[in-house]
Amino acid sequence: MLVTRENVTYAAEPIPHLVVVAPPHMDALPPLTVRDGVVSNCAGWNLAARLAFSVVDGPGEAGFMVQGANGQRDAKVMLQWLEAVDKAGGALVIALESQPQDLSLEHLVAIPNARGGSVPFLPPESMAD
């Protein structure tokens, strides 16, 4: 299932993260936890990040697609995010029940009922046959 652009926020700083509002299979993501400043991992999940859309793939049937760039301005933001994801080797995927008021990472990880964590990046060459 596709999560439309209005329910997706891409941020490259301070670390790449993807904020998704009410994605399909949200409950399959683990509760978002932070210990000693480190965000937990999402075991069994991967991120195939691309300019037009990205896929957050989980175990079994869990996962969702998120819409990417929607115009030139969006493309600039997406290109910065994709570069940060590639450099970091992944991103934080944060699933929330509703749009957050504050998009700072500090605020996002403190939201009750937030789900997600660190998800490794699958570069395009890893998907080639």
C-alpha positions as CSV (number, residue, x, y, z in Angstrom):
1,M,0.0,0.0,0.0
2,L,1.2,3.5,-0.8
3,V,1.4,6.2,1.8
4,T,0.9,9.6,0.0
5,R,3.3,12.5,0.2
6,E,1.2,14.5,2.6
7,N,1.6,11.8,5.2
8,V,5.4,11.5,4.7
9,T,8.2,13.7,6.0
10,Y,11.8,13.2,4.9
11,A,14.6,14.8,7.0
12,A,18.4,14.4,6.5
13,E,19.6,16.2,9.6
14,P,20.8,15.4,12.2
15,I,20.5,11.8,11.0
16,P,18.3,10.7,8.1
17,H,14.8,9.9,9.2
18,L,11.5,9.2,7.6
19,V,8.3,10.1,9.4
20,V,5.2,8.3,8.2
21,V,1.7,9.0,9.5
22,A,-0.5,5.9,10.0
23,P,1.2,3.6,7.5
24,P,-0.2,0.1,6.8
25,H,1.2,-2.6,9.1
26,M,2.2,0.1,11.6
27,D,1.7,-2.3,14.5
28,A,4.3,-4.7,13.0
29,L,7.0,-2.1,13.6
30,P,8.5,-2.3,17.1
31,P,7.8,0.4,19.7
32,L,10.3,3.2,19.2
33,T,12.9,3.2,22.0
34,V,16.0,5.2,22.7
35,R,18.6,4.1,25.2
36,D,21.7,6.2,25.9
37,G,20.9,8.3,22.9
38,V,20.8,5.4,20.5
39,V,17.5,4.5,18.7
40,S,16.6,0.8,18.6
41,N,16.9,-1.3,15.5
42,C,13.9,-2.6,13.5
43,A,15.0,-6.3,13.2
44,G,13.8,-7.8,9.9
45,W,13.0,-4.5,8.2
46,N,14.8,-2.9,5.2
47,L,14.6,0.4,3.3
48,A,14.8,0.6,-0.5
49,A,15.0,4.4,-0.8
50,R,14.5,6.0,-4.2
51,L,13.6,9.4,-5.6
52,A,10.1,8.6,-6.8
53,F,9.1,6.3,-4.0
54,S,10.6,4.2,-1.2
55,V,9.7,0.8,0.2
56,V,9.9,0.0,3.9
57,D,9.9,-3.8,3.8
58,G,9.2,-5.8,6.9
59,P,9.0,-9.4,7.9
60,G,6.3,-11.5,6.2
61,E,3.6,-9.4,4.6
62,A,4.5,-6.3,6.6
63,G,5.7,-3.2,4.8
64,F,4.6,-0.2,2.8
65,M,5.6,2.2,0.0
66,V,6.0,5.9,0.6
67,Q,5.6,8.5,-2.1
68,G,8.8,10.4,-2.9
69,A,9.5,13.7,-4.7
70,N,6.5,15.6,-5.9
71,G,8.0,18.4,-8.0
72,Q,11.4,20.2,-8.2
73,R,11.4,21.6,-4.6
74,D,10.6,18.1,-3.2
75,A,13.3,16.6,-5.4
76,K,16.0,18.8,-3.8
77,V,14.9,17.6,-0.3
78,M,14.7,14.0,-1.5
79,L,18.2,14.1,-3.0
80,Q,19.7,15.4,0.2
81,W,17.8,12.7,2.1
82,L,18.9,10.0,-0.2
83,E,22.5,11.1,0.0
84,A,22.3,11.1,3.8
85,V,20.7,7.6,3.8
86,D,23.4,6.2,1.6
87,K,26.1,7.7,3.7
88,A,24.6,6.5,7.0
89,G,23.7,3.1,5.6
90,G,20.1,3.4,6.6
91,A,17.5,5.7,8.2
92,L,15.3,6.0,11.2
93,V,11.7,5.1,10.3
94,I,9.3,6.7,12.6
95,A,5.6,5.8,12.4
96,L,3.1,8.0,14.2
97,E,-0.7,7.9,14.6
98,S,-1.1,11.6,13.6
99,Q,0.9,14.5,12.2
100,P,3.4,15.8,14.7
101,Q,3.5,19.4,15.7
102,D,7.2,19.5,16.0
103,L,9.4,17.6,13.5
104,S,12.6,17.8,15.5
105,L,14.1,14.4,16.1
106,E,14.2,14.9,19.8
107,H,10.4,15.5,19.8
108,L,9.6,12.7,17.4
109,V,11.4,10.0,19.5
110,A,9.5,11.2,22.6
111,I,6.0,10.8,21.2
112,P,4.0,8.2,23.0
113,N,2.9,5.2,20.8
114,A,5.6,6.0,18.2
115,R,6.8,2.9,16.4
116,G,9.9,2.2,14.4
117,G,13.6,2.5,14.7
118,S,16.8,2.2,12.7
119,V,16.3,0.4,9.3
120,P,19.2,-0.5,7.0
121,F,19.4,0.8,3.5
122,L,19.2,-1.6,0.5
123,P,21.2,0.2,-2.3
124,P,20.0,-0.3,-5.8
125,E,23.0,-2.5,-6.7
126,S,22.1,-5.0,-4.0
127,M,18.7,-5.6,-5.7
128,A,20.2,-6.5,-9.1
129,D,19.9,-10.1,-10.2
